[in-house]
């Protein structure tokens, strides 16, 4: 079955399939100084089994032998997966992402720029001591009553939806803590799109230093005033920290609620940036602030203020920037495919290394499905977001020898669609677990003896 999947992937993009072939996997293992003996579950068979497992919704390990049609146990498969080095999965994911560069570059650009979307998320995992120590659990849950949760930072390509990089960290980690490794994935002229969690003066300055651009929603603690020539609170001097005044200096008026201002380097260094990088930042930068209203029913936010390093109002009109930020919500659909369709929401591995391997394999399979969607969108001449992710996943999981890409389901075009944030199906009427299971079992035993 795996060979059939690799053949159909090779028909779409041969260099992607080449990195999942047996010879390449064995070569990467030798480069990592990993030695193995010939057995049923060697490196190639284990990686292919892992691929099938994720393609079938991150199913249980006991289901994998049935998928491969071979005689081994789920426990033997889990042990074989644990033997493989984490670096092998990192190399495989990096290689596949690198080979997809042509797909990203050939996609339609926004005002001549490649656009990348940053966003944070989280995933749960089994309650084991090692995972609790590595990631932690939400603070409102008592010890022994919750599950470890990891913080994820993701970087998606705006035009294709391909996942370029995912970083895993403990739960109590700010999104900005992993921002500099994300910058290393970009090229000069790229535009980074994100929510207000990424709106930082230091972040904007780092982007400009690297030749990049940013479009972010204004952070809730930053004051904005669109009056021409208005006063500001200087960063230093006898009039610093004046209440009620923005800390940016007004520079130029571009239009109604659209202006260029000067941001000053903060006096205190944020924790996420190194001492040297902070010292190398300029004392001030020029950015653009613009505000627009949303009149579409069903949207919670009625007014949005953006901050961007794209200063030219003719090349980057305010309406185009507003539409770009509205399209940022595509990343929520991408994350839903990762977490719900591919099973990233609740991971199965019980070790720290296993969690990292599982995350990288899910990211790799996600990109393979996206590759199928891109090919189908090209054949049917529709935008890639109109192609059903689930239908592409099912087709790839059941691809047979010599099979060509079918006409995948094209989703209806529903601009302005709004859905209420409600749940129709009622949860079961059970109390929440607020004490460890052992304590609850002891209470039941005591109650039984008393009766």
N, C-alpha and C positions, 0 to 999 in steps of 0.2 A: 504493500500500500504506500509506503514512504517513497519508494522509487517512482511510483506513478505520480505522486505529488511533486517530486523534484522534476520530473519530465515536463509537467504542465507549467511549472514555474519557469523552467528553462526556456520554454516556448515564448514566454513573455519577456524574460530578462535572463540571459544565460549566465552572466557573471554572479547573479544572486544565487542561483541554484548550484553553481560551482562551489560555493563556500559551504554548502551542506552535504556535498558528496563525500564518500568514504575516504578517498585519498586526501582531501583537504583537511578533514577532521583529524586523521592520523598524523598528518604533517604538523598541524598546530600542536598536537599533544607532544610530539618529539621536540618541537621548538621550546616547549614549556618544561622539558626534561621530565615528562610524565611517562613512566613505564607501566606496561600492563602485560598480562598473559592472555593467550587466546582462550576465550570462553564465550558462552552464549551471549552474555551481556558485556561485551567489550565497549570501548568508547563510542564507536560508530553506532552500534545497536542501541546504546543507552541514550545518545543524543537524539536519534530518530524516534525512539519511544517517547522521550520527553516532548518532542515536537507533536506527535500524535495525541499525547495526553492533553496538551493545551488546545490543540485544534478541536478537540471534543469537549470543550468547556472546562478545562482543567479538572478532568474527571479523577476519580479515586485511583490510587496506585494498583489496587486489585483488578481494575478494569483494563489496565494496559496490556497484560498478556492476551486478553481476548482481542484487543485491537490489532496486535501483531500476529496473532495466530500461532504463538509459540508457547512451550511448556516451561514456565517459571512462575514464581510467586510474586505477589506485590511487595513483600518484604525484601526479596532478592533484588528486585528492581530499585527499591529505595536505597539499598546498600550500594548498588552499582552507581547510582546517581551521586551518592555521597562521596564515592571514591574519586570522581572527576574533579579536577581543579577548577576553582571559580574563574581563574583567568581564561580558561577555555571558552566559557560562555561570554565573558567580556569581549574576547577577541572575535568571536562569531558575530555578536551584535554590532560591534564597531565595523567589521568588514561589510556586513549587509548594509548598514547605514551609509558607508562610504560609496558603495556601488549604486546607491539610489540617488546620488548627487545629480546625475543627468536628468532624472525624473523631476527633481526639484527645480533645476535650472530651466527646464523646458516649459514649466507651467507658467501660466499667465502671472505677470507681476503687477504689483500695485504701484502706480506712478513710477514705473521703472525700477522698483526695489523689490528684493526678496523680503518677505515678512515672516517673522517667527513669533509664536505665541508662548509666553511663559505662564505657568500656573502651578499652584501647589495643591496637593490632595493628600489622602491617607489610605492605609489599608490595614485590615486586622489580620491576626494570625493565631495559631494555637497558644494556649496558656501554658508555657513551659518556663522554668526558671531562667534559662539562658536567653530566651526572647524577652522576658520581662526585664532582665538586667540590661539588655542591649537597647531596647526601644521604649520601655515604660508603657503605662496605661493611663487613661484619662483620670484626672485627679478626683473627680466626684465619685469614683467607684472605689469601694473598699478592697483591701488586699484579698486576693483569692476569689473575687466576684467579677472581675473584668478580664478582658483580653488585651494582650500587647497590641499597640498601634504604631505603625511606622509613618513618618512624614515623607512624602514624595514631592520632588520638584521635577516638572516635566517641561520639555521643549519640543513643540510641534511646529512643523512647517505649515504656514497659513494656506498656501494654495493647494497642497496635495493631502494634508492631514497626516503625513508621515511623522513618526516619532523619532526624533534625532537623538535624544538623550534623556535618561531618567536617573535622578540621584535619590538615594535612600538615606534617611537619617533618623535619629530618635524623634519621638513624638513632639517634644518641646523644642523644636528647631524652627527658627524663622526662615521664611522663604529666601531672604537675602543672604543667608549663610552659604548657599551654594551657587550664588550668581556668577562668580568669576569663572568657575569651570564651564558654565554655559556660554560665556562670551568667547571662550576658546573654540567653540563650534561654529562661530559666525565669521563672515568675511566683511571687509570694508564696504560700506554702503547699505548693509542690511538694516532692517527696521525691526526693533523689538517691541512687541505689543503686550501689555499686561495691565492688571488691575492696580488699585491704589497701594497694595502691599509692596509694589516694586517702585513706587514713586518716592525717590530719595534724591536729594541734591548730589550726594556722593555717587549714586548710581548713574545719574545723568552725566556727571563729569567723567566717569569711567567710560561710558559709551562714547562720548565725544573724543576722548583720548585715543580710543581704538578705531576711530573712523566709523562708528556705528551711530544709529539714530534710535530714539525711543518715543513711544506714544503711550502714556499712562494716564489713568484717572488721578486727579489731584488727591493727595493724602488729606484725610479729614482734619488734621491738625494744622494745615497750612492755610493761611488767610489770603484771600484774593480780593482786590479792589480794581474795578475796570474804569475808574475815573481818570481822565487824562491829567497827567502831571501830579497825581496824588502823592501824599507824603508816605514815608516808610520808616520802619524802625531799623537803624543801621546796626551792623553786627558788633561794632565797637564804638567807643567814645562815650561822652556823658549822656547821650540820648538813646543809648541802646536799650533793647527790651521794652520799648514803649507798648503798653497794652492797647489792643484794638487796631493796631496798624500792621499791615503785611511787612515781612522782612525783605521782600524783593523790591528793587528799585525800578520804577517805571521808565521805559526807554522809548517805545514807539507804539502808536496806535495803528492797527491794521484793519479795523472794521468794528462793527457792533459786537461788544463783548469778545474782542479778539485783539491781543496786544503782545508785544515783546517786552520782557522784563529781565532784570539781572538778578540771578541767584548768587548769594555769597556762601563761601565755604563755611560750614558750621565750626564752632570753636571746639567741640568735643568729637572725638573719633568714634564712629559706630563700631560695635563689637565685630561685625562681619568683615571689616576691611582691615588689612594689615597696617602696621605703623608706617612702613615704607611707602605703600600705595597711597595712604592718606596724605603723607607729606608731599608726594608728587602731584597731588591734585592742584589745579589752578585756584587762585583766590576767588574767582567769580566766573560764571558762565552766563551766556544769553540763552533764554528759552522762550517758548511761546505758550501763552495761556489763552484758552478759548472756552466759552461756555455756550451750551445749547439746550433747548428744551425738548422733551419727549412727550408727544401727544397721543401715542399709540395706546389703546386700551389694553389692560392686562400687565403693564410694566410698572414695577414698584417705583423706580426712580423717575422723577419728573424733570430733573435738571441735572446735567452732567458737566463737570469742569475737567478739561483735559490739559495736560502739560506735555509738550513735545519739543524736540530739538530741531524739527523741520520748520524753519523760520520763514521761508518764502511763501507768501499767501497766494501768489499766482500759480506756482507749481503745485502747491498742496492746499487747495481751497478748504475752508472750514467744513463745508458739507462733505467733502471726501474723507476728512479725518473723522467726522462724526459717524459716517457709515462704516469706516474701518473699525472703529471701536465697537460699534453695534455688532459687527461680524465676529468680534472676539468670542462671542458666545458659542462659536463652533467648537471651541476646546471642551466645553461641557459635554457635547455629544461624543467627542473623541474619548474623553475620560469615562463616559458611561459605557462605551464599547469595551474599553480595557477592563473596567471593574465588574460590570454585570455580565457582558457577553462572554468574555474570556476568563472570568473568575479571579481577577486581581483584587476584588473587594475583600475576599476572605481567602488568604493563602493557606496552603496545606502543610508546608514543610515545618519541622519542629526545631530546626537549628538555624543559627544566624547565617552560616554559609548557604544552607539550603534555601533560605528566604531570598538571598541575593541571586542565586541561580534561577529560582522560579520567576522572579521579577524580570530578569533578562530574557528568559525564554518566552515569556508572555509578550514582552516588547518586540521580540523578533517575529513571533507569529502575527502580531498586530500589523507589522510592516508588510509581511507577506500577503495578508488579506487586503491591505491598502493597495498593494501592487496589482492585485487582481481587479480591484475596483477601478483603478486608473485605466487599466487596459479596457475594461468593459465600458467605462465612460467615453473613452476615445472611439470605440466601435459604434456606440449608440449615439454619439454626439450630444451628450448631456454633461452638465457639471458633475464632478465626482461626488459631491455631497448628495446628489440625487440617487446614487446607486446604494442599494440596501447592503449594509455591512454584514448582517446576519446571513443574507442570501449568498454573498461572496464567501463567507466562512464555510457555509454548508457545502457549496460547490467545491471549494478547495479540499475540504476534509474527505469528500467522496470522489475526488478526481480519479479517473481510470486511465489505463494505458491508451495513448493515442487520442484522448478526448480533447476536443477544442473548447474554447471558452464559450459558454452558452450566453443567451440573452438574459442577463441578470435582471432582477426586479428593479424597476425605476420608480422611486418614490414620487408621489404627487408634489407639485410645486405649490407650497402654501405660504406665501409671503405674509408677514404680520400675524402668523399664528400665535395665539396666546392660550395657555392652559392654566387652570387654577392649581395652586400648590396644595392639593388635598389628596387624601388616600381613601378610596372607596371601600376596600376590603378591611373589615374590622380585625384587630389583633385578638388573639386568644386571651381569655380572661384569667391569666396567671399573674401572680405577684412577681415583682422583680427580685432577683437574687441579690440580697443585701448582706448576707453572711456567707462565709466559705461553705462549700458543699459538705465537708466533714462535720461542721457544726450543725448544719441542718439535718444531716443523717443521724447525728447523736440525739437531736431533739425529737426526731421521729421515733427512735428506739426507746427513749425515755417515756414518751407518751404511750407507746404500745405496752410497755411494762406496767405503767400506772393503770391502764385499762384492765 
